[in-house]
Amino acid sequence: MLTTSLAAPPFPLSARRRWTVLSVCALSMFLVGVDTTIVNVGLPEIGRGLDVGTRGLEWVVNAYTVVLASLLIVSGALADRFGRRRVFQCGLLVFGLASVACALAPSPGLLVAARAVQGAGASMLSPVALAIVVNAMPAPRERARAIGVWASVFGLSMAAGPVTGGALIAAFGWRSVFWINVPVVVAALVLVAVFVPESRAQRARRLDLPGQVLLTAVLLLLVGVLIEGPRIGWASPVALAGYALITVATAGFVLVELRRGEPLVDLGLFRRPPFATAVLGAVAVFVALNVTLLLNTLYLQHTRGWTPLATGAATLPMALGATVCAPWSGAMVGRLGPRRPLILAGAFTAVGGMCLTNLGQETSVPLILVAYLLIGVGFGFANAPLTNTAVGGLPSSRAGVAGAITSTARQVGAAVGIAVAGGLVAGADPAGLAVASRPGWLLVAACGLFLLVVARASRSGGVDTR
């Protein structure tokens, strides 16, 4: 969580030291982003290696993203209270040990459990690292440049995961996508100990444990029903009980948060239409991205018979689009406000999804690659203006909380995207998978169209700086 009551370092850092801190923290951010998507391309190999079907594979991905989404805000609060560097190091250690457990997992259940622990470690990295960077760079202009670099690394990491995963699996097998984390974590631990100063918030927020428990319950129940719904039946007694529990947990969460002086989630922010639509926009972007990645993996490997390496390489246009457009989008937001890049993000994502709504067994590869490029461009344009729209017009005392909620929304979108995409194709044979996936591509297009609504709200909310 990015906090705004930042305690200054005990001594001013040199420019070189400040940018070294950014590099170390960006390395950890890259690790978290890559791990969110790197496993996707290896799911068929994991399924064969551990004899698990599509629904079990969905939990391999979503155990990580649900726990990460649930704990992002509270991890930021813990870092403010106990020290950002200390919590950051703890997160690296937990993430590294969980990666070893994932690589050695002999069964699907143990792999899912290890992925959940990995998500807990990751929750102590992303928001805490950003707070470290902001604390190390008090000058507004330098801080803005650093956050721009941060956003670019984030976009690149998410897009680079499938490519990296495909190459590793082709050379060393699926367990290598977890082993690769270990040397990176060791290097990061050493660099943090040497270069990163300790810092705390001047006034730490109180922990909201009831809110944390209820938020985790809501996310787990929601994702669980989406994943298991096709198997148990959407109108079965178990599903109906799930809907009831989701409703009760959500209502309980809202009541608890409204009554607390320092809630986990400041629900008052949702009274601002630009903020509310930006949060939903963040969910939509990550639904679209993760639907694309999962359907890409299953279609190309099961229906077309491609190798993991070829499947990962097919996402290179997506990675290229995201890498080029993420920094471009940040520059546009600084000069023109969030509206134009959001319009571009929505248009490119919608057109990319529409390209594949008639996907078949023999759909031309150039069309598939063009669709991935368009979706990657849309993803690249989306993140900077969404963050700007969420925090624009807010007092500094609330901007950090707004950013943390937006980060949580992204991970919720990732979890929902995986659950929905897996539900669409669960049980489909290779010949029928392309047709079964068509509603998923319509969903990607719909997410793009929703970003146009967010663009309109960003203008009406007065955060467009033109």
N, C-alpha and C positions, 0 to 999 in steps of 0.2 A: 504494500500500500504506500502510495506517495503521500507523505504527510507534509504539512506546511509549517508546523512549529518546530523548526529544525535547529538543533544545537550546533553551533559552529565548531569546526575541528579545533583541537587545543592549540594549533599553530597553523598559519596560512600554508597551503600547499603550493608548490611551484607549478607552473603550467604543465611541465613534463609529467610531474607526479599526478596532477589532476587527470590528464588524458590517459595515463597508465591505469588509474583507478577505473576510468570508463572502459578501457580495453578488457580489464580483468572481469568487470561486471557484465560486459557484453558477451564475453566468452561463456559465462554461465547462462545468460539469457538465450544464447544460441543453442546451448545444450538442452534447455527446457523446451524450446520451440521445435527443435529437430525431433526430440523424443515424443512429442505430441503426434507427429505424422510418420516417423520413420518405420513404425511397426506395421502401418497399413499395408505396405507392399509385401511384407513377409507373412501376412495372415494365412494364405494358402499353404505355405511351407510349414508354418506352425501347426496348422490343422492336420496336415499329414504326419508331422513328427509326433504330435501328442494325441492324435486320433480324436479330434474335437470338431464339431460342426460350426456352422455360421453363427449361431446364437452364442455359443461359448467363445468364439473369436471376438464377437462384439464386446463381451465383458473384458477381454484382454486389453482392448483399447479404452473402454469406458471406465474401468476401475481406476485408471490413471486420471482421466479427465474429470470425473465426478469428484474425486477426492481433492484434486487440484483446485477445482472451482469452489468447493465447499470451504477450503481453508485459506484461500488467498488473503481475505480481509483480516482474519484473526492472526495470521502470521505477521502481517504488517504491524498489528497492535503489539504483539509479543516483542518484535524487534525494537519498537519505540521504547518499550519498558526495560528490556534486558540488554539492549545493545545490538545495533544492526550487524556489525561484523560478527559478533558471537552467534546470532541466529543464522546468519548467512553461512558460516562455517558448519554449523549443525545441519543445515539443509543440504550442503554439499556432501557431508558424511553420510547422512541418511540416504540421499539419492544414490551415492556410489555403492553402499552396501546392498541396497535394494536392487541395483543393476546386476550385481553379482548373483543375488538370489534368483533374479529373472533368468539369467544365463544358465544357471544350474538346475532350474525347476524341472522335476521329473514328471509333473502332472499338470493338467489345466488349472485345477484348483489352486495349487501352490503358485503357479504363474500369475493368476489373477490377484492373489493375495500380495505377492511381491510387487505387482504393478500398482496396487493401492498404496503400499508403503512408499513406492517411488513417487507417486503423486503428492504424498505428504511432504517428502523432501523437496520436491519442485516448488511447492507452495511457499517455501521459505527462501526461494531464490529470486524469482521474478520481481515481486513488489519490493522486497527488501533491497535488492541490488539497485533498483531505480531510486529508492530513497537515499542510498549511499552516494550515488552519482550526483543527485540534486544537492545533497549536503556538501559534497566536495567542491561544487562549482556555484558559489553564491552570486556571481555576476550574471544578470539576466540574459545578456546576449550569448555568453558562452554556454550557459545552461540550455538555452534554446537550441544551440547547435548540437549539444550533447544529446538532447532528447530526440533531435532529428536523426542522429546516427543510431540511437537506440531503436527508433521505429523502423529504420531500414534493416537493422540486424534481425529484428523480430520478424519482419516480412520474409526476409531471405531464409531464416531458419525453418519457418513453416513450410516454405515451398521446396527447400533443399532436402527435407526428410526422405521423401520417396526415392529420389535419385540416389542418395547416400545408401539407403537401405537396400535398394536393388543391387548396387555394386558390392556391398558387403556380403549379401546372401549368396550372390553368384560365386564369390571367391571363398567364403568361409562357412556358409550355412546360416540359418536364422538366428542362432544364439549369438552370433557376432554383433548383431544390432544392439545387444545389451553390453557385451564385453567392451565395445568401443568407448563406452562412457567412462570406464575405470581410469585409463590414463589421463583423460581430460579432467576428471574430478581431482585426481592427485595433483596435477599441474595447477589447477585452480586453487586448491587448498594452500599450496606453497606460495602462490602469487598473492593470495589474500593476506596471508600471515605477514608477508614482507611489505606490501605496498598499501593496503587498505587501512585507513585509520578507523578507530572506533567512534561511534556517534550514537546519540539517543535523542529522542524528542524532549524539548524543554518541559512539556507536560504530556505524559503518556495517557492514552485513552484507557478506560476501564475495559476489562474483558467481559464480553456478553456471552456467557456459556449457554444459557437457555436458547438464545437466538441462534448460536452456532449449531447446537444439537438439532433444532427444528429445521434450519436451512439444509443441513446434511440429509436429514430424513426426507425432506421434500424432493431434493435432487435424486436421491437413491430410488425413491418410490416411483418418480416420474420416469426415469430412465429404465428402471426394472420393468414397468408396465409396457413401455414402448418396445423393449427387446423381447419380452416373453409373451406379449399379446397375441402374435400370430400362432404361437404354439398352444396357449391355454384357451384361446377364443376371446374376442373382444367383449362378448356379452356373458362370459362364464361367471360363476359366483366368485372365483378368485379375482378376476379382473374387476368386477364390481366392488369387491372389498378394497382392491387397490385404489380405485377412483375415490372411494370414501376416505381412505387414509390420507391420500394426497390432499383432499379438500380440508380435512381436519388439521393436518400438519401445516398447510398454508395459512389457514385462518389463525391457528395458534401462533405462527411466526409473526403475522401482521399485528396481532394483539400485543404480543410481547414487545415488538419493536416500537410500537406507538407509545408504550408506557415507560420505556427506559429513557433516562436522561442522556446516555451515550450509547445508542443502539449500534448493533453490528452493521446494519444497513439503514441509512437515513431515508426513510420512506417519504419524507417531505420533499425530497428532490424530485420525485416522480410527479409532483404537481406542475412542474415546468414541462410543457410539451416538447421543447427541443431536447431536454435531457431524456425524457421517457422514450422518445422516438430514437434517439441515438443509442440507448441501451438495447432496444429491440433491433435496431440496425446492426449492432455488434453481434447479437445472436444470429441474425439472418446471414451475415457474411460468413460466420463460421459454420452454420448449417450448410450453406452452399459449398464451402471449401471441403468439408468432411464428407458430404454426400458424393462430391466429385471424386475424392481420393478413394473412397471405399468402392464405389461402383466401377471406377477405372481399374482397380486391382482385380476385382472378381471377374469383370467382363474380359479383360485382356488375358488373364491367366486361365480362366475356366473355359470361356467360350472360344477365344482365339488361339489358346495354347501357347501364349508367349511366356518366356522365362521371366523371373523376377527382375533380372537386369534390364531386359527390354521393356518391361512394364514401368520400371523406375525411369528409364530413359524417355519414355513417352511423356512424362511430366516435365521434361526439360523446358518446353515452351511455357508452361505454367510458371516454373521457377524464374525463367527469363523475364516474363511479363511482370511478375511481382517485384523482382529485384530492380528493374529499370524504373518502374512507376512509383514505388514506395517513396524514394527521396524526391522525385518530381512532384508527387502529391503534397509532401510536406512543404515544398517551396511554394506551391500554388496556394496552400492554406495561408501561409504567411503573407502573400501578396494580395490574394483575392478573397480570402475567407473559405469556408468549407463547402459552399453550395456547388461550385463548378466541379471540383473533384468528386463529390458525391454523385452528381449527375453522371459523370463519366464512369464511376464505379458501377452504378446501377445499370447503365446502358450496356456496358461490356459484359457484365455478368448475365444479364437477361438474354442477350444475343447468344452468348456462349452456351447457355442452357438450352435455348431453342434449337441450336444446331443439332442436338442429339435426342430430341424428343421422338424421332422416328428411328432410333438406333436398331440395327439388325445385325445378324451374324456376319454379313459381308459389307458393312458400312466402310467406306473408303478411309484409309488411314490418314490421308491429308485432312479430311474433314474433322476427324477426331482430334488431330493435333491443333488445328485452327481453333476448335472449341476450347481446348485446354489453354491455349494462348490467351483467348479472350477472357476466360474466367480468371486466369492469373493476372491479367491487366486490371480487371475489376477488383481483385483482392488487393493489389498493390495500391490502387487509388483510394481504397476505402478506409484504412486504419487511421491515418492522420486526421482527416476531417471528422470522423466519428468521435475521436477523443476531443477534438477542438469543440465540436458541438455539445458534447456532454459537459465540459467544464466552462465553456464560454459564458460570460455574464454572471458567473458565480463569484462570491467573495472568496478570498484566498483561504479562509478557514474551512471552506466546504469543497474546494477544488480537489484536494487529495482523496477525499472519500468518494467523490464522483468518479475519479479515475479508477479507483479500486473496484467500484461497482461495475464499471465498464469492462475491466479486465475479467472479472468474474463472469459477466455476461458472455464474453467470447468463449470461455471454456464450457459454459452451459450449452452454447450453440454447437460446439464441437461434439459434446456428448449426445445431444439430441440428433444431430446430423448422422452420426454413426448408427444410432438406434433406429432411426427411420429408414435409412438406406439398407441396413441389414434386414429389417422387417420386410421390406419390399421384395427382396430376392431370396429370403430364407426358404429353402425347400425347392427352389427352381433348379431344373437340370441345366447343364451347359447350353443346350439348344434353346431353352426358353428364357435364359437369364437376360438377354438383351431386351426382350419385350417386357419382362417383369420390371426392368429398371427404368422404363420410360417415364412413369410418374415421378421418379426421382429427378429426372432432368427437367420436368415441368416445375418441380419444387425449386430447383436452382434458379430457373428463369423468374419464378415468383419472388424469390429473395432479392434478385436484382431489381425488379419493379418496386419492391418495398423501399429500396434505398432512394428511389426518386421521391417517395413520400418523406423520407428523412431529410432529403435535400430541401424540400419545400418548408419543412418545419425549422430547419436551421436558418432559413432566411427570415421567416416570420418571427422567430425567437430573438432576432436582433443580434445574432452572433456573427453574421457575415460582415467582414471588415472592409468590404469594398467601399 
